[in-house]
Amino acid sequence: MNAPTLVTSTEELRDQLWEAVTSRDEYRAAGIVFTALDNGMDTETVLLDLIAPVQTKVGTEWAANRLSVAQEHAASAITERVIAALAHHPAPRTPPTRGHITVACVDQEWHSLPARLLAEVLTLRGWRVDFLGAQVPTQHLIAHLHNSGAETVALSSSIPTRLPTAHAAITACQAIGIPVLAGGAAFGHDGRYARLLGANAWAPDARAAARQLTDGIPAPNLASGRHQVDDLPHLADQEYTLVARTQPQLVKTVLVQLEDRFPAMAAYTAHQRERTAEDIAHIVEFLTVALYTDDDDLFTGFITWTAGILTARHVPARSLHPALDILAAELKDFPRATRLLDQARFALDRAPTTTGSHPGAPA
């Protein structure tokens, strides 16, 4: 293994690490990180200012179609293994005297890196941390809390379609007296969805989360008798429930009708048809969760981001229009769904076809 060039600039180190992870050189990536530590960079800085920005760039480059799915997965796997190796590096650590916290991803959330970074930072700062990893079913999370004695839960979610599940987890944790600190891109860049779903606190990043925990997060009021529906009174119209139940049928209907409205599909390969079906399923999923939150920006942001993704992959973004039109016709008796679809079509007509961060991708 060639020893990495000794540098002092964090930007230069990021460039070196980027080259290592995208060339699938795990040993060089680890060497760069350990050399930074040996040269005086503290572990928290390595995690948050060196590794995290490189991983963010991996996602951005995938979105721009400059990395394949396989390349993105390989780079992410290397990042995770380097973080695991860091956990056993003989760097100075604060004894665990500050408190006991559980860090977990909501059920069906596979993006565990933001939660892992938080767990490592909290451990470095002297917290006793139970890191439960990706997609933790709510019932298992609650069972763990009953048995572990953790005082707070840090709940992570990166994809907005997990928000209904996150809401259930937040409510369940609070029902047994455990406050919830929410984090991750799913909760919005400003924490709007964390507040909407009743989380006790929200943090935009690991450092802010550590500060909030140090300042203290008040325990929930068990006497309030709060339920999930109390947070979202608009769910009384049943639009979310009805659309959620018919998601598979909506996807099938759009796919069938799209073949008539978008003649270019006649020349699609089996793989292209499969990807089209996946895209439609994502559109319906985001429409459904936008009904749950009653938030226009959530759905329009996803649609304009998808337009950029399609353009980067040489698929005409105009193919989204007939899909949205079909959904609007199918859901014409649903006022909130109609509003969301109208706003999305309006935004699509005016959106630049450039890629960027997914509205629910890990930051």
RAHU-V669016 format. One line per field, one symbol per residue. ss: DSSP state (H for helix, E for strand, - for the rest). psi: psi as a letter, one per 20 degrees, with the letter a starting at -180 (. if undefined). burial: + if it has 24 or more other C-alpha atoms within 12 Angstrom, else -. A space follows every 10 residues. Layout:
# RAHU-V669016
ss=???
psi=???
burial=???
This chain:
# RAHU-V669016
ss=---------H HHHHHHHHHH HH---HHHHH HHHHHHHH-- --HHHHHHHH HHHHHHHHHH HHH-----HH HHHHHHHHHH HHHHHH---- ---------E EEEEEE---- --HHHHHHHH HHHH---EEE EEEEEE-HHH HHHHHHHH-- -EEEEE---H HHHHHHHHHH HHHHH---EE EEE-HHH--- -HHHHH---- EE---HHHHH HHHHH----- -HHH---HHH H-HHHHH-HH HHHHH-HHHH HHHHHHHHHH H-HHHHH--H HHHHHHHHHH HHHHHHHHHH HHH--HHHHH HHHHHHHHHH HH------HH HHHHHHHHHH ----HHHHHH HHHHHHHHHH ---------- ---
psi=pppqppriph ghgggghghg hijknghhgh hgghhgghji pqhgggghif gghghghggg hghjkiprgg hgggghgggh hggghhhjpm qpqpqnihap qppqqrpjoi nigghggggg ghghjjqopo oibqmoqghh gggghhihjq hqpoppphph ijghghgggg ggghhjjpqp oqrqhhjqhj jhhgghjjqh rqpirhghgh gghhhpoqqq oiihkqrghh hmhiihijgg gghhhjgghg gggggghhhh hnhhhhjqrh ghhghghggg hhghghgghh hgilohhggh ggghghghgg ghjkpphiih ghghggghgh khjoghgggg hghghghhhj pqlqqbpqik qp.
burial=---------+ --++++++-+ ++--++++++ +++++++--- ++++++++++ ++++++++++ +++++-+--- -+-+++++++ +++--++--- -------+++ ++++++++++ ++++++++++ +++++-++++ ++++++++-- ++-++----+ ++++++++++ ++++++++++ ++++++++++ +++++++++- ++++++++++ +++++++-++ -++---+--+ -------+-- ++--+---++ --++--+--+ ++++++-+-- -+--+----- -----++-++ ++++++++++ ++++++++++ ++++++++++ ++----++++ ++++++++-+ +----+++++ +++++-++-- +-++++++++ +++
